[in-house]
Amino acid sequence: MGDRPILHEYAASGNCYKIRLTAALLDCPIERREYDIMQGETRTPDFLAHVNANGRIPVLQVGDKFLPESNAACFWLADGTHLVPYDRFERADMLHWMFFEQYNHEPNVATLRFWMKWIGADNLSDAQRMQLPLKQAAGVAALKLMDDHLESRDWLAGHDLSLADIALYAYTHVAEEGGLFALSDYPAVQRWLARVEAEPGYVKMG
């Protein structure tokens, strides 16, 4: 892959972690640059001008090119490897689960983790408090759907670990940190988490 890619990240973010996990499972060295999102370090004029005009991380830097969005960065790392299924349908099914992660899972499971652990229940706005029950219900629905799917199979898409599993592992394994989800309610998901963690090269979020 030439020079090492550079990951512009906030280490506690699951979206950033999924890129590190992909790189680790592929034994692909990356450099890391940390930004404190709580201090607005991704909103500075320099960051907006040179890293991501959208003011968000993660961003994977490849030479002089910058690739925002976690799942796109994971795909850049894994394209042509065993983490992307060769079969055409399985590859599309992998994308289906990655879209599900960003549309159904992350906005609820990850958002509530951030609200409850970083912002704090006492500091939520009235609008955020109003959204809590809806987001919790949507997160439960996403986890239940995953649990039902994994009841009869080891991996989300295809017959082996893929980017679909990495994308959904990142925020699922820390879902309880927001205090609103119990992974014990999803035994098939728990078994799947253990399978991901048993993979050679696995690294913790840290």
Beta strands, then each sheet from edge to edge (+ up, - down):
strand 1: 6-9
strand 2: 31-34
strand 3: 59-62
strand 4: 65-68
sheet 1: 2+ 1+ 3- 4+
end
